[in-house]
Amino acid sequence: MKKESMTIKDALSKAMDWCSKMERSSFDVKIKLSGWGIGNEDINKIIETLEDEGFLNANRYIEAYIKGKLNYKKWGRIKIKYHLKAKGFKDNIIDKSIQELVDDEKYYAMILDQLRKKSTSINDKDEYIRKSKVINFGASRGYETELTYQCLNQLFS
């Protein structure tokens, strides 16, 4: 059975509805529209309309993304930046937003808390293995290596 292509007007209406539910990036919308069978030229027109109408806003999306991943998922700056870059955002915009939105003291306290929880969940008696597992956990969360080591020294001293 052949998948029917939807009209541009229907796609725009559906995209507006989809974008109104939560913040979306133009990257997310492109993927969604291409999944609906919309051509590249029409995708660009729809995205432009969504931006003009205020349904898409890169700065608003980046701010919501950073706050969400930092506060709820407890991701580090490195992982957040990596994922935003994968969505097509420029380094300078990401770095500026992270610098404005992430309080260094709260960030360090969050890393320390997460590493402490991980450390207590490891049952291994060998301190070297425990430290290694905590370092790997910190790296997987996107915490800076230097901050991970500072926290580790505080935890194991």
Beta strands, then each sheet from edge to edge (+ up, - down):
end
